Amino acid sequence: GDILDDYLRTDGVWILTRNKQFYKTNNEKECAEKCEAERNLTCRAFLFTRKKLECLTLAENAKMTVMFTSTDTVLYEKRIYLMQCKRGIGMDYRGTEAKTWRGIPCQKWAEKIPHKPNYTPEKHPNAGLEENYCRNPDGDESGPWCYTTDPATRFDYCAIPECEDQVVHTGEGECMQCNGEDYHGQVSRTESGLECQHWDAQVPHMHGFTQKHYPEKDLKMNYCRNPDGELRPWCFTTSPNKRWEYCNIPRCLTHPPVSGLDSQCLSGKGEDYQGRISITESGNACQHWNTQFPHKHGWIPDRYPCKGLEENYCRNPDGEKKPWCYTTNSSVRWEYCTIPPCDMTEQGIAGMHNVPVQVPLPEECYRGKGQSYRGTTSVTASGKKCQAWNSMFPHTHIKTPDRFPDADLRDNYCRNPDGDSSPWCFTTDPNTIWEYCNLKRCDDHTQE
């Protein structure tokens, strides 16, 4: 797999860190390689700045220090240092438990009192023997242990929960179909072992996913759910440093029952449309869902087994207002498709084929800093959908239409209400607060 899969990514944050190393790299992957090869410190995370292409390998992660916003930065934390549970016998356990199962504090691995250790950081540099954290440097079958601070007990085992135990297989409900949108089980820990925040609480994280806003999403207690079409069920965590995280819920072995006839016409928003139209409303051909060219995207058919992402047919996997697709035109990322409504007469449907193809709009652009931009682009530079300005979720903010009456903060269109360097928007991705938009600057000598 990809080296970055071993890291948890958070956009737009910086962490205060004492122990770090600077490098110049071209991308996040090269920075991850520096972190893996780091010998000056134990690399638990790295920061990458896109503009300066700066890479900082860090001894601390967000659990250990203070975090604050920094627009151009991405924080990648090594997952293994976030896990508070053990896999198997826990040789790769790097959590911070530092007492035995009886509650006796552990002796530091580098100290010789009260016990002279056989296992030391010098002898076993890759075993994670830091501070007095429980570890398993010798592959003990009973799992992580430590030397104790009690002179009468040389060493003892630690009570580290099993990662797998966070999923109790009680048959019905503890596995998920599709992407877990209908998961109603009771798992309430994230994949790294953090406890979930209750959905009706706003501490430590403020959010808009409440029973009132999403009455049909079963947001009970602090159970993992998937109310917004993510890859799989997730929750906000009770850790102030980790806003949200996925939960570890296995896929069901049986397939979901196929719902009635798959619709060949448009009813509602067309989320059940399974027809074969593969051209957008302005006449662009659709890009195949299983390709990443000309547009890179996350709607990969294998990841979303129940969304009908076949060939290059128009679909509505994310609750847009109607079916859409990425286009084969490199300058138009995605567009809606024209699907005949189900209540249309046969005559009407036949007539649709004679509708003239609309001419695509000229590519939109902005002048200066784009404070006068009034176009309808609502996609960021990395392809994320914009959050509506009058909405407070997934991100709460103060850039509202009533506070900026002259900025034309309509719908979710890209705007520049605050004099930034170009038009931007808040995104519908809970992990990315905001981004600049996918817009070019107009040639300054073209006529107004």
TORNUFI-556072 format. One record per residue (C-alpha): x, y, z; residue in one letter. Coordinates in Angstrom, 2 decimals. Layout:
N
X,Y,Z,A .
...
This chain:
448
0.00,0.00,0.00,G .
0.83,3.69,-0.03,D .
3.30,4.87,2.63,I .
0.78,7.61,3.59,L .
-1.82,4.97,4.57,D .
0.13,4.52,7.82,D .
-0.58,8.15,8.75,Y .
-3.69,10.03,9.84,L .
-3.99,13.30,7.86,R .
-5.40,16.57,9.21,T .
-5.53,19.60,6.90,D .
-4.84,23.16,7.97,G .
-3.22,22.60,11.36,V .
0.20,23.17,12.93,W .
1.39,21.68,16.21,I .
3.70,23.28,18.72,L .
6.79,21.09,18.85,T .
10.19,21.28,20.50,R .
11.94,18.35,18.85,N .
11.94,18.55,15.04,K .
14.12,18.28,11.90,Q .
13.75,20.43,8.72,F .
13.96,19.03,5.18,Y .
13.17,20.29,1.68,K .
10.93,17.80,-0.16,T .
8.72,17.92,-3.25,N .
5.66,16.22,-1.80,N .
4.07,14.55,1.22,E .
5.31,11.09,0.19,K .
8.97,12.18,0.25,E .
8.36,13.78,3.64,C .
6.91,10.49,4.95,A .
10.08,8.74,3.77,E .
12.15,11.24,5.81,K .
9.99,10.43,8.84,C .
10.50,6.66,8.36,E .
14.27,7.10,8.01,A .
14.61,9.64,10.87,E .
17.40,8.77,13.32,R .
17.70,12.10,15.23,N .
14.39,11.56,17.03,L .
11.44,9.15,17.23,T .
9.32,10.41,14.34,C .
5.67,10.30,15.40,R .
4.35,12.81,12.85,A .
5.35,15.27,10.14,F .
4.19,18.67,8.91,L .
4.27,19.54,5.21,F .
3.73,23.06,3.82,T .
2.52,23.11,0.23,R .
3.73,26.58,-0.72,K .
7.30,26.31,0.57,K .
7.53,22.51,0.14,L .
8.93,22.34,3.67,E .
8.97,19.08,5.59,C .
9.28,18.92,9.39,L .
9.68,15.55,11.08,T .
8.36,15.71,14.65,L .
8.90,13.81,17.90,A .
5.45,14.90,19.12,E .
1.98,14.26,17.72,N .
-1.24,16.18,18.42,A .
-1.98,14.03,21.49,K .
1.17,15.30,23.18,M .
1.12,19.02,22.43,T .
-0.95,22.06,21.38,V .
-2.57,22.32,17.96,M .
-3.58,25.51,16.10,F .
-4.75,26.42,12.58,T .
-2.32,27.13,9.76,S .
-3.94,27.31,6.34,T .
-1.19,25.98,4.10,D .
-0.07,23.07,6.30,T .
-0.97,19.39,6.46,V .
-0.27,17.31,9.56,L .
0.34,13.57,9.14,Y .
0.42,11.55,12.39,E .
1.72,7.98,12.48,K .
-1.31,5.83,13.26,R .
0.71,3.43,15.39,I .
1.40,6.17,17.97,Y .
-2.32,7.00,18.19,L .
-3.45,3.45,18.91,M .
-4.32,2.83,22.55,Q .
-5.07,-0.83,21.88,C .
-2.87,-3.79,20.92,K .
-2.97,-6.05,17.88,R .
-2.02,-9.67,18.62,G .
0.75,-9.79,21.23,I .
1.35,-6.06,20.89,G .
4.95,-5.95,19.66,M .
4.01,-2.84,17.67,D .
2.05,-1.26,20.57,Y .
3.25,2.35,20.98,R .
0.54,3.72,23.28,G .
1.14,5.58,26.54,T .
-0.06,3.12,29.21,E .
2.58,3.29,31.97,A .
1.29,1.12,34.81,K .
0.85,-2.63,35.34,T .
-2.52,-4.36,35.43,W .
-2.37,-4.06,39.25,R .
-1.87,-0.29,38.96,G .
1.85,-0.15,39.90,I .
3.72,2.58,37.96,P .
6.32,1.33,35.48,C .
10.07,1.99,35.79,Q .
11.63,4.02,32.97,K .
13.39,1.77,30.45,W .
16.58,3.89,30.62,A .
16.85,3.71,34.43,E .
18.57,1.07,36.56,K .
16.67,1.53,39.85,I .
14.96,-0.38,41.41,P .
15.66,-3.03,38.72,H .
18.63,-3.41,36.36,K .
16.95,-4.02,33.00,P .
17.99,-6.53,30.32,N .
15.98,-4.59,27.74,Y .
17.23,-1.01,27.24,T .
16.73,1.69,24.57,P .
20.41,1.31,23.52,E .
20.19,-2.46,23.03,K .
16.78,-2.35,21.33,H .
16.51,0.98,19.47,P .
13.49,-0.10,17.38,N .
11.37,-1.49,20.23,A .
9.94,1.91,21.24,G .
11.41,1.77,24.77,L .
10.60,5.36,25.67,E .
9.78,6.84,29.06,E .
8.10,4.13,31.15,N .
5.49,3.05,28.60,Y .
4.38,-0.61,28.46,C .
6.08,-2.42,25.57,R .
6.79,-5.94,24.30,N .
10.43,-5.92,23.13,P .
10.90,-9.71,23.53,D .
7.73,-10.98,21.85,G .
6.20,-12.19,25.13,D .
3.06,-14.22,24.42,E .
1.19,-12.42,27.22,S .
1.62,-9.01,25.57,G .
3.12,-5.64,26.65,P .
4.84,-5.43,30.05,W .
7.26,-3.21,31.99,C .
9.77,-3.25,34.83,Y .
7.89,-1.99,37.90,T .
8.79,0.70,40.46,T .
8.07,-1.85,43.22,D .
11.43,-3.35,44.38,P .
9.64,-6.64,45.21,A .
8.23,-7.10,41.66,T .
10.81,-7.04,38.85,R .
8.29,-6.87,35.98,F .
4.59,-7.31,35.32,D .
2.10,-7.21,32.42,Y .
-0.08,-4.24,31.47,C .
-3.83,-4.24,30.81,A .
-3.96,-3.12,27.15,I .
-7.30,-3.72,25.37,P .
-7.34,-5.74,22.13,E .
-8.08,-3.62,19.04,C .
-10.25,-6.42,17.66,E .
-12.31,-6.47,20.87,D .
-13.71,-3.08,20.02,Q .
-15.99,-4.88,17.58,V .
-18.21,-7.29,19.45,V .
-19.55,-9.76,16.90,H .
-23.11,-10.13,18.14,T .
-24.39,-11.24,14.75,G .
-27.03,-8.77,13.50,E .
-25.91,-5.17,13.25,G .
-22.22,-5.52,14.12,E .
-21.15,-5.82,10.49,C .
-21.87,-3.28,7.78,M .
-23.37,-3.44,4.32,Q .
-22.15,-1.11,1.57,C .
-20.52,1.88,3.33,N .
-22.36,1.40,6.60,G .
-25.01,4.06,5.96,E .
-27.53,1.64,7.50,D .
-25.25,0.44,10.32,Y .
-27.20,0.42,13.62,H .
-24.71,-1.45,15.83,G .
-23.25,-0.37,19.15,Q .
-19.52,0.02,18.45,V .
-18.50,3.29,20.15,S .
-14.71,3.41,19.76,R .
-12.66,4.61,16.80,T .
-10.12,2.47,14.96,E .
-7.27,3.83,17.09,S .
-9.15,3.04,20.32,G .
-10.51,6.52,21.18,L .
-13.94,6.70,22.78,E .
-16.66,8.38,20.70,C .
-18.26,11.70,21.69,Q .
-22.05,11.53,22.19,H .
-23.89,12.90,19.14,W .
-26.02,15.19,21.33,D .
-22.90,16.71,22.97,A .
-20.99,19.71,21.59,Q .
-17.86,19.15,23.72,V .
-14.99,18.70,22.97,P .
-16.11,19.18,19.33,H .
-18.87,21.47,18.05,M .
-20.76,20.02,15.08,H .
-24.06,19.98,13.22,G .
-24.72,16.23,13.24,F .
-27.61,16.25,15.71,T .
-30.77,14.16,15.97,Q .
-32.74,17.32,15.08,K .
-30.86,17.92,11.81,H .
-30.64,14.23,10.87,Y .
-33.72,12.56,12.38,P .
-33.49,9.52,10.07,E .
-29.78,8.77,10.71,K .
-30.18,7.00,14.11,D .
-27.60,9.24,15.87,L .
-28.04,7.50,19.23,K .
-25.72,7.63,22.26,M .
-22.12,7.70,21.01,N .
-22.43,4.83,18.51,Y .
-20.43,4.95,15.25,C .
-22.64,6.03,12.35,R .
-22.32,7.19,8.73,N .
-24.80,10.08,8.34,P .
-22.95,11.86,5.51,D .
-21.92,9.19,2.99,G .
-18.33,8.76,4.24,E .
-16.34,5.61,3.36,L .
-17.53,3.88,6.52,R .
-19.04,4.65,9.97,P .
-17.21,7.22,12.11,W .
-17.70,9.43,15.14,C .
-16.38,12.60,16.77,F .
-13.89,11.54,19.46,T .
-13.64,12.49,23.13,T .
-10.02,13.56,22.51,S .
-9.78,17.37,22.03,P .
-6.90,16.77,19.55,N .
-8.72,14.42,17.18,K .
-11.96,15.86,15.77,R .
-13.23,12.63,14.21,W .
-12.06,9.19,13.14,E .
-13.37,6.10,11.37,Y .
-14.52,3.06,13.37,C .
-13.31,-0.45,12.70,N .
-16.47,-2.31,11.61,I .
-16.18,-5.42,9.41,P .
-18.13,-5.82,6.17,R .
-20.99,-8.31,6.30,C .
-20.34,-11.53,4.40,L .
-23.89,-11.58,2.98,T .
-24.86,-9.01,0.35,H .
-27.73,-6.59,0.91,P .
-31.05,-7.47,-0.76,P .
-31.35,-5.70,-4.13,V .
-34.05,-3.04,-3.91,S .
-36.91,-3.14,-6.47,G .
-36.25,-2.29,-10.07,L .
-33.30,0.01,-10.55,D .
-34.64,3.24,-11.92,S .
-33.95,4.09,-15.56,Q .
-35.47,7.57,-15.20,C .
-35.21,10.46,-12.75,L .
-37.29,10.33,-9.58,S .
-36.40,12.65,-6.69,G .
-32.68,13.43,-6.79,K .
-31.96,10.31,-8.86,G .
-29.99,8.51,-6.15,E .
-31.46,5.21,-7.37,D .
-30.86,6.01,-11.07,Y .
-29.10,3.05,-12.74,Q .
-29.59,3.98,-16.40,G .
-26.92,4.25,-19.09,R .
-26.80,7.94,-19.96,I .
-23.12,8.94,-20.00,S .
-23.07,12.50,-21.33,I .
-23.39,15.73,-19.34,T .
-26.00,18.44,-19.88,E .
-23.51,20.58,-21.82,S .
-22.52,17.65,-24.07,G .
-19.26,16.50,-22.43,N .
-18.63,12.74,-22.36,A .
-18.38,11.20,-18.87,C .
-15.08,9.90,-17.45,Q .
-15.13,6.22,-16.36,H .
-15.54,5.91,-12.57,W .
-12.64,3.43,-12.30,N .
-10.13,5.78,-13.99,T .
-8.27,8.76,-12.51,Q .
-7.78,10.63,-15.78,F .
-8.25,13.46,-16.66,P .
-9.64,14.06,-13.13,H .
-8.35,12.46,-9.92,K .
-11.21,11.65,-7.55,H .
-12.29,9.53,-4.60,G .
-15.44,7.87,-6.01,W .
-13.69,4.56,-6.67,I .
-16.18,1.72,-7.45,P .
-14.45,-0.79,-5.10,D .
-14.76,1.60,-2.17,R .
-18.46,2.24,-2.78,Y .
-19.87,-1.18,-3.72,P .
-23.55,-0.14,-3.53,C .
-23.49,3.12,-5.52,K .
-23.72,1.53,-8.99,G .
-20.55,3.26,-10.24,L .
-20.34,1.24,-13.47,E .
-18.64,2.23,-16.70,E .
-19.05,5.99,-17.17,N .
-22.79,6.20,-16.48,Y .
-24.22,9.28,-14.74,C .
-24.86,8.57,-11.04,R .
-25.71,10.41,-7.82,N .
-23.58,8.76,-5.11,P .
-23.39,11.81,-2.82,D .
-26.93,13.23,-2.65,G .
-26.34,16.02,-5.20,E .
-29.47,17.58,-6.68,K .
-29.40,15.12,-9.61,K .
-27.09,12.52,-11.29,P .
-23.70,13.79,-12.48,W .
-20.28,12.55,-13.62,C .
-16.67,13.65,-13.98,Y .
-16.10,14.71,-17.59,T .
-13.45,13.72,-20.13,T .
-12.82,17.44,-20.68,N .
-9.76,18.32,-18.57,S .
-10.97,21.88,-17.96,S .
-14.43,20.83,-16.67,V .
-14.12,18.63,-13.57,R .
-17.76,17.49,-13.24,W .
-21.23,18.38,-14.50,E .
-24.84,17.31,-14.05,Y .
-26.50,15.02,-16.59,C .
-29.92,15.42,-18.19,T .
-32.00,12.38,-17.16,I .
-35.65,12.09,-18.35,P .
-38.08,12.40,-15.41,P .
-40.05,9.25,-14.57,C .
-43.41,11.02,-14.92,D .
-42.69,12.15,-18.49,M .
-44.82,10.76,-21.29,T .
-43.17,8.53,-23.88,E .
-43.68,11.29,-26.42,Q .
-41.83,13.72,-24.14,G .
-38.92,11.33,-23.73,I .
-38.67,10.86,-27.51,A .
-38.66,14.64,-27.92,G .
-35.75,15.01,-25.47,M .
-33.33,13.54,-27.95,H .
-33.89,16.55,-30.20,N .
-32.94,19.06,-27.48,V .
-30.03,21.16,-28.75,P .
-26.82,20.57,-26.80,V .
-26.04,23.59,-24.62,Q .
-22.76,25.29,-25.38,V .
-20.43,24.90,-22.36,P .
-19.86,28.18,-20.52,L .
-16.50,29.82,-21.16,P .
-14.08,28.95,-18.41,E .
-14.75,31.22,-15.44,E .
-12.01,33.50,-14.12,C .
-11.52,36.25,-11.54,Y .
-9.80,39.67,-11.57,R .
-7.39,41.01,-8.97,G .
-8.06,39.14,-5.75,K .
-11.48,38.04,-6.98,G .
-13.52,40.18,-4.58,Q .
-15.76,41.10,-7.52,S .
-16.11,37.48,-8.70,Y .
-19.81,36.54,-9.00,R .
-19.64,33.27,-10.93,G .
-21.16,29.94,-9.93,T .
-18.09,27.72,-9.42,T .
-18.54,25.76,-6.17,S .
-15.60,23.33,-6.27,V .
-12.20,23.81,-4.59,T .
-8.78,23.43,-6.21,A .
-8.51,19.84,-4.94,S .
-12.05,19.01,-6.15,G .
-13.95,19.24,-2.85,K .
-17.51,20.53,-2.86,K .
-18.14,23.90,-1.17,C .
-20.25,24.24,1.98,Q .
-23.14,26.72,1.70,A .
-22.29,30.10,3.30,W .
-25.46,30.11,5.42,N .
-24.79,26.56,6.69,S .
-22.90,25.80,9.91,M .
-21.88,22.25,9.17,F .
-19.64,20.47,8.82,P .
-17.84,23.73,9.77,H .
-19.07,26.51,12.05,T .
-17.87,29.95,10.92,H .
-18.60,33.69,10.96,I .
-18.46,34.36,7.20,K .
-22.25,34.58,6.93,T .
-24.38,36.43,4.33,P .
-25.76,38.82,6.98,D .
-22.28,39.75,8.25,R .
-20.95,40.29,4.72,F .
-24.00,41.72,2.90,P .
-21.96,43.09,-0.04,D .
-20.02,39.89,-0.73,A .
-22.89,38.07,-2.49,D .
-22.52,34.92,-0.31,L .
-25.16,32.99,-2.26,R .
-25.62,29.21,-2.11,D .
-22.17,27.58,-1.99,N .
-20.50,29.67,-4.71,Y .
-16.81,30.55,-4.39,C .
-16.35,34.10,-3.08,R .
-13.74,36.32,-1.44,N .
-15.56,38.18,1.37,P .
-12.44,38.87,3.48,D .
-9.80,40.11,1.04,G .
-7.88,36.84,0.75,D .
-5.62,36.29,-2.26,S .
-8.34,34.64,-4.42,S .
-11.92,33.25,-4.18,P .
-12.38,30.39,-1.70,W .
-15.02,28.49,0.27,C .
-15.55,26.26,3.29,F .
-15.63,22.60,2.15,T .
-18.13,19.82,2.84,T .
-15.22,17.58,3.91,D .
-15.18,17.55,7.75,P .
-11.35,17.21,7.61,N .
-10.73,20.30,5.45,T .
-12.09,23.58,6.81,I .
-11.55,25.69,3.65,W .
-9.65,25.81,0.38,E .
-9.09,28.18,-2.54,Y .
-11.36,27.48,-5.51,C .
-10.71,25.87,-8.85,N .
-10.57,29.20,-10.70,L .
-8.03,30.87,-12.97,K .
-7.09,34.53,-13.00,R .
-8.39,36.41,-16.05,C .
-5.82,37.80,-18.46,D .
-5.47,41.39,-17.31,D .
-5.50,42.81,-20.86,H .
-8.81,41.16,-21.88,T .
-11.70,43.61,-22.01,Q .
-13.93,43.89,-18.96,E .
